[in-house]
Amino acid sequence: MTVCIAEKPSVARDIARIIGATASRDGYMEGNGYQVTWTFGHLCTLKEPGDYTPAWKSWALTQLPMVPPRFGIKLIPDRGIEKQFAVIERLMQHADSIVNCGDAGQEGELIQRWVMQKAQAKCPVKRLWISSMTDEAIREGFANLKDQQEYQPLYLAGLSRAIGDWLLGMNATRLYTLKYGQNRQVLSIGRVQTPTLALIVNRQKEIDNFKPEPYWVLATVYRDTTFTATKGKFTSKEEGEQAFQTIEGKPFIVTKVEKKEGKEQPPQLYDLTSLQVDCNRKFGFSAEMTLNLIQALYERKFTTYPRVDTQYLSDDIYPKCPQTLNGLYQTKFAGVAPYAEFIKPIGGKPLKKSKRVFDTSKVTDHHAIIPTGVIPQNLSDAEQKVFDLVARRFIAVFLPDCKFSTTTVLGEVRSLSPVPAGDGSPVDPASIEFKVTGKEILSPGWRLVQSFPQPLSESQAEGNYAPSSQGGDGGGSDTGRSLPAFVKGETGPHVPTLTEKMTTPPPYYNEASLLRAMETAGKFVEDETLRAAMKENGIGRPSSRAGIIETLFKRHYIRRDRKRLVATPTGIELIDLIREELLKSCELTGIWEKKLRDIEHQKYDAQQFIEELKAQVSEIVNEVMSDASNRRVTVLTDEDLKKTRKRTPAKDAQAQPKAKSTPKKKAEPQDPLVGQPCPLCGKGHIIKGKTAYGCSEWKNGCTYRQPFQS
């Protein structure tokens, strides 16, 4: 008998249906020589300090650093987990072979390996490695099962990450809690969360310490067009007024008219971070909410594997793209086919193949997030928004470039005496130069598919529809100014202006900009090419960054103020206390992340990574222990944060509904989905309605819904 183990009951059901395991049993399905069982995500975890020695059960500075001679795993203490593991263990003990059907990534590999180790499985193991959950992909994956040994580097990278997080998190959290926490207040320290908190705190300090300074901008209006002086800004009002008086009443002369045509390529396909960024900017979705939504779309076969950090497709995907576009062509929301008019002009023709899209060398385990071609049905409003972004981005890469024309007009006002520039240096006594630039779209190309509003949802089709102001990726409206026709040498009257302005501080982080900063190790980079080059040194993995941000909220280190992420006194004081650059440096943490990726690609030794981290943890403990000060960190309670939120003028659009303590219903027999954790919000559990499954948290805003399968 071959035992297949998936990461969730819903995934196990799909796999069982394809391979013919149709008989339901308690904790698994059976048939056609297969037994298909499942985990609920992590069933096992690394042992707690007290599991290694009784001396580590109590928190004491004298016991630090804690470095086990050998790390071990244990079952997570939970009755449901213990029951399901007993089923898995029994099946694996009698199996002829095992197929690891966990999520095809580092975390998925670690989850299933630990379960097999705990169950003491001895038989051969194969690996199912697929990028989508369509029937075709599952069949193809089972026809091409891999030997598990091929994924040993992936497992070692995941194991190194888990051990590294244990070593630093357990030791540093106890160390800082005992040394600086008030009344045993836990001060959580993490390899990724602490540098992320430092990003927010340091930006906030920049803002708090910023002193605005005035400056003056000289401009003039000629033929209803505003030209700005090219010599920059004036740092004193007197200099600006002197320049203003010099040109006032003198004619404006057009000295140059330059017109250049250019092309703008479509944006690259989505990886998880860029999708989370767009969903936060356009819809106010938190990073965690976007991850849950795209994961649900993947499990329902509508999009490909989401936890990816590449924006490329491998070359073997190119022949399958017409079929995917055909699925989008047939897609309808509320009776309207939103993508048909964009796909029709390119249908039946060879699709454009760009190196910015198809490049096998840029793809490791998985490719960018794209639709599968399966026609989506019964999507919630939030799921539809996310799917729509992915679909439009995919269509865009096959459409023509956007063609535009940029017109630059230079003009001057001739003066009779020298005029000082903003930096105090003399300028050409003959004239002051002005400039204006306009942009005109000649052929929108791919921008057509990005500039349309969101398709109607089911609720909007019933009469609640209001036109969306959420454009696509820049939309068609942000095209710059269209200028009148100017001719070199023309002249005429103008109206000069001198405007006082103030320098502004950097903006607060929101989730979108914080995700970008985490991706590039603290450097907020918008340029796609440069950002891709820096991804190797980002902090955290794409799939873990949303959880890190949520952890900072739970620890009361940060709070939301509308869309802004604001550090609390606890968060600020904690970062101020940490003198060890290793704990809070984005660059250093980014280097660790690169080493973990190198372990995955067999370019770095896992044992060396662990030994280096052990030495670093010992150094941190010694340095903190030598601090003779009596500093303490401010403790914030839930009540304190509630008072802070009451003072906030507007409710945060990103806030998630608060989960109520609702007892889970007992799972119905012969239905493995009921009673399992909700894949969308993670707070509720699956319940059974009249026609569909749903989440027990539906009253609190969870939109998870899945129709019964016939």
Buried (B, 14 or more C-beta within 10 A) or exposed (E): EBBBBBBBBBBBBBBBBBBBBEEBBEBBBBBEEBBBBBBBBBBBBBBEBEBBEEEBEEBEEEBBBBBBEEBEBEBBEEEBBEEBBEBBBBBBEEBEBBBBBBBBBBBBBBBBBBBBEBBEBEBBBBBBBBBBBBEBBBEEBBEEBEEBEEBEBBBBBBBBBBBBBBBBBBBBBBBBBBBBBEEEBEBBBBBBBBBBBBBBBBBBBEBEEEEEEEBBBBBBBBBEBEBBBEBEBBBBEEBBBBBBEBBBEBEBBBBBBEEEEEEBBBBBBBBBBBBBBBBBBBBBBBBBBBBBBBBBBBBBBBBBBBBBBBBBBBEEBEEBBBEBBBBBBEBBBBEEBBBBEBBEEBEEEEBBEBEBBBBEEBBBBBBBBBBBBBBBEEBBEBBBBBBBBBBBBBBBBBBBBBBBBBBBBBBBBBBEEEBBBBEEEEBBEEBBBBBBEBBBBEEBBBBBBBBBBBBBBBEBBEEEEEEBEBBBBBBBEEBEEEBEEBEEEBEEEBEBEBEEEEEEEEEBBBBBBBBBBBBBBBBBBEEBEEBBEBBBBBBBBBBBBBBBBBBBBEBBBBBBBBBBBBBBBBBBBBBEBBEBEBBBBBEBBBBBBBBBBBBBEEEBBBEEBBEEBBEBBBEBBEEBBEEEEEEBBBBBEEEBBEEBBEEBEEEBEBEBEEBEEBEBEEBEEEBBBBBBBBBBBBBBBBBBEEEEBBBBBBEBEBBBBBEEEE
